[in-house]
Amino acid sequence: MAQPITQLVLSPLGHTWFLDLDGTLVKHNGHLLDGADTLLDGATELLDQIPAGDMVVLVTARTEDHREKTEAFLAEHGIRYDHLILGAPYGERIVVNDAKPSGLVTALAISTPRDTAPAVAVRIDGAL
């Protein structure tokens, strides 16, 4: 069964994308215990929709011991990111941000089943 598409209507302001790595962009593999990383179907489509000027922060529970191999995989697949945070806890990821005085909601979240890249359609709305 195909995952429903999440419609994101965003302002023309710059955005910060916090993306989990394992189970969201790459197949969850116990932090490389069983071999090489595999990019999930749909991950490239998601990443390609991120506007060029936006900040991309990748977050993973992988340890610093995996940094070199992880960065090599990301480079090999042309995955653009500004920051790679390793050693994040296994639990929930919480984003807290203030809403703009205009009412613009500035914290959005998408939770997706493991090993399924989020199906997202991004649209920039100049009126926001």
C-alpha positions in Angstrom: 0.0 0.0 0.0 1.4 3.4 -1.0 2.1 5.9 1.7 -0.2 9.0 1.5 1.5 12.1 0.2 2.0 14.8 2.8 1.4 18.3 1.3 3.7 20.9 2.7 2.7 24.5 1.8 5.7 26.6 2.9 6.4 30.3 3.0 9.1 31.8 0.7 11.3 32.3 3.8 14.3 30.1 4.3 13.6 26.7 5.9 15.6 24.3 8.2 15.0 20.7 7.5 15.8 18.2 10.2 15.9 14.7 8.6 16.5 11.4 10.3 18.9 9.2 8.5 18.3 5.6 9.4 14.9 4.3 8.4 13.9 7.6 6.8 16.5 8.2 4.0 18.5 5.0 4.2 17.5 1.5 5.1 17.8 0.9 8.8 20.6 -1.5 9.3 21.6 -1.5 12.9 24.1 1.3 12.3 26.0 -0.5 9.6 26.3 -3.8 11.4 25.1 -5.8 8.4 27.0 -4.0 5.6 26.6 -1.0 3.4 23.9 1.7 3.4 21.0 1.5 0.9 19.2 4.7 -0.1 15.4 4.2 0.3 13.0 4.5 -2.7 11.6 8.0 -2.6 14.5 9.6 -0.6 16.0 11.3 -3.7 12.5 12.7 -4.6 12.1 14.1 -1.1 15.6 15.7 -1.1 15.2 17.1 -4.6 12.2 19.2 -3.4 14.2 21.0 -0.7 14.9 24.5 -2.0 18.6 25.2 -2.7 18.9 27.9 0.0 17.4 25.9 2.8 19.5 24.3 5.6 19.5 20.5 5.8 20.4 18.9 9.1 20.8 15.1 9.1 20.3 13.4 12.5 21.2 9.9 13.4 21.9 7.7 16.5 25.0 6.4 14.7 28.2 7.0 16.7 31.1 9.1 15.6 32.9 5.9 14.6 30.5 5.8 11.6 31.1 9.5 10.5 33.6 8.8 7.7 31.6 5.9 6.2 28.4 7.9 6.5 29.8 11.0 4.9 31.3 9.0 2.1 27.9 7.4 1.4 26.2 10.8 1.4 28.8 12.2 -1.0 28.5 9.2 -3.3 24.8 9.7 -3.6 24.9 13.5 -3.9 23.0 14.1 -0.7 23.3 17.7 0.2 23.4 18.6 3.9 24.7 21.4 6.0 25.1 19.5 9.3 25.4 15.9 10.2 24.5 15.2 13.9 25.7 11.8 15.1 25.1 10.2 18.5 21.5 11.4 18.9 19.3 9.5 21.4 17.1 6.7 20.0 13.8 8.3 21.3 11.5 11.0 20.0 12.9 14.1 18.1 11.1 17.2 19.3 11.1 20.5 17.4 9.9 23.6 19.3 9.8 27.0 17.5 7.9 30.3 17.9 5.0 31.1 15.5 5.5 34.3 13.5 3.3 37.2 14.5 1.5 36.8 11.1 0.3 33.4 12.3 2.8 31.4 10.2 3.3 28.0 11.8 7.1 27.5 12.1 7.3 23.9 13.4 6.1 21.0 11.3 6.6 17.3 11.7 6.2 14.2 9.6 6.4 10.7 11.1 6.8 7.9 8.6 7.0 4.1 9.0 10.5 2.7 9.3 12.3 2.1 6.0 9.8 4.3 4.1 11.0 7.6 2.8 8.3 10.2 3.4 6.1 10.9 0.4 6.1 14.7 0.4 4.9 17.4 -2.0 6.4 20.8 -1.3 4.8 24.0 -2.6 6.1 27.5 -1.8 3.3 30.0 -1.3 4.4 33.6 -1.7 1.3 34.8 0.2 2.5 33.2 3.5 
